[in-house]
């Protein structure tokens, strides 16, 4: 699995924040709602449903946390910002933060420096290998 790889997968679950896609690795990858379509959508169910076969691009790989970020927008570049949050530097606050507290250096919290990491952290469906 490498950044920028284009794969085919099956949508396994659709949530309010995106869709989980089985790409053949131990963990399903997440396509955030902002990366499901070139146009704005309010509900991920407008774009996909469970069982759909979709083409995705690998945008982010977090090996320590066993998480994979995907996009269905083939024009997206891995590591590029999505909605102003992707790739934010540690210590900077993303525009769409999961909590309203400022994100200064915190020794107790796991690194979640962007919206995708925050979404992955809250995705209870993902299990360890």
C-alpha positions in Angstrom: 0.0 0.0 0.0 1.5 3.4 -1.1 0.3 7.0 -1.1 -1.4 7.8 -4.4 -2.2 4.2 -5.3 -5.6 3.8 -7.0 -7.5 0.8 -5.9 -10.9 -0.8 -6.3 -12.8 -1.6 -3.1 -16.3 -2.3 -1.7 -18.2 0.1 0.5 -18.7 -1.7 3.8 -20.4 1.0 5.9 -21.7 4.5 5.3 -21.8 7.0 8.3 -22.6 10.7 8.6 -19.0 11.6 8.1 -18.0 9.3 5.3 -17.8 5.8 4.0 -15.6 2.8 5.0 -14.2 0.9 2.0 -12.7 -2.6 2.1 -9.5 -2.3 0.0 -8.1 -5.7 0.8 -6.0 -4.8 3.8 -6.8 -5.7 7.5 -8.5 -2.4 8.1 -11.2 -0.7 6.0 -10.1 2.7 4.7 -12.2 5.8 5.3 -13.4 8.2 2.5 -14.3 11.4 4.4 -17.5 13.0 3.2 -15.5 15.9 1.7 -13.6 13.4 -0.5 -16.6 11.4 -1.7 -17.5 13.6 -4.6 -16.2 16.5 -6.7 -19.4 18.4 -5.8 -20.7 19.3 -2.3 -22.9 16.7 -0.7 -24.7 16.9 2.6 -25.1 13.2 3.2 -22.6 10.5 2.2 -25.6 8.3 1.2 -26.1 10.7 -1.8 -22.9 9.3 -3.2 -22.5 5.7 -2.1 -24.2 2.8 -0.3 -23.0 -0.3 1.3 -22.0 -2.9 -1.3 -21.0 -0.4 -4.0 -17.8 -1.1 -5.8 -15.8 2.1 -5.9 -12.4 3.4 -7.1 -10.4 5.1 -4.4 -7.0 6.8 -4.1 -4.8 6.3 -1.0 -4.4 9.7 0.6 -3.0 8.9 4.1 -1.5 5.9 5.8 -1.1 5.9 9.6 0.8 2.7 10.4 1.0 3.1 14.2 -2.8 3.6 14.4 -3.5 1.1 11.6 -5.6 3.6 9.6 -6.0 4.4 5.9 -7.4 7.7 4.5 -8.9 7.4 1.0 -10.5 9.7 -1.6 -12.9 9.1 -4.4 -11.7 12.3 -6.1 -8.9 11.2 -8.4 -7.7 14.8 -8.7 -6.7 14.9 -5.0 -3.0 14.8 -4.2 -1.9 12.8 -1.2 -0.8 15.1 1.7 -2.7 18.1 0.2 -5.1 19.9 2.4 -8.8 18.9 2.2 -11.2 21.6 3.5 -8.3 23.4 5.2 -7.6 20.6 7.7 -5.6 17.9 6.0 -1.9 18.2 6.6 -2.2 20.8 9.3 1.0 21.2 11.3 1.1 20.0 14.9 0.0 22.7 17.2 -2.2 24.4 14.6 -6.0 24.2 15.0 -7.9 22.8 12.0 -10.9 24.7 10.9 -13.3 21.8 11.5 -12.1 20.6 14.9 -14.0 17.7 16.6 -13.8 19.6 19.9 -13.8 23.3 20.5 -10.7 23.4 22.7 -7.6 24.9 21.2 -5.1 22.3 20.0 -1.9 23.2 21.8 0.7 20.7 22.8 -0.9 18.0 24.9 1.1 15.2 26.3 -2.0 13.0 27.1 -3.8 13.1 23.8 -2.9 10.9 20.8 -1.7 12.9 17.8 -4.7 14.0 15.9 -3.5 17.0 14.0 -6.1 17.0 11.2 -9.8 16.3 10.6 -9.2 12.9 9.1 -7.2 11.7 12.1 -9.9 13.0 14.4 -12.6 11.2 12.4 -10.5 8.0 12.4 -10.0 8.3 16.2 -13.8 8.4 16.6 -14.5 5.6 14.3 -15.4 2.7 16.6 -15.9 0.4 13.7 -12.2 0.1 13.1 -10.6 -2.7 15.1 -7.0 -3.6 15.7 -5.5 -6.4 13.6 
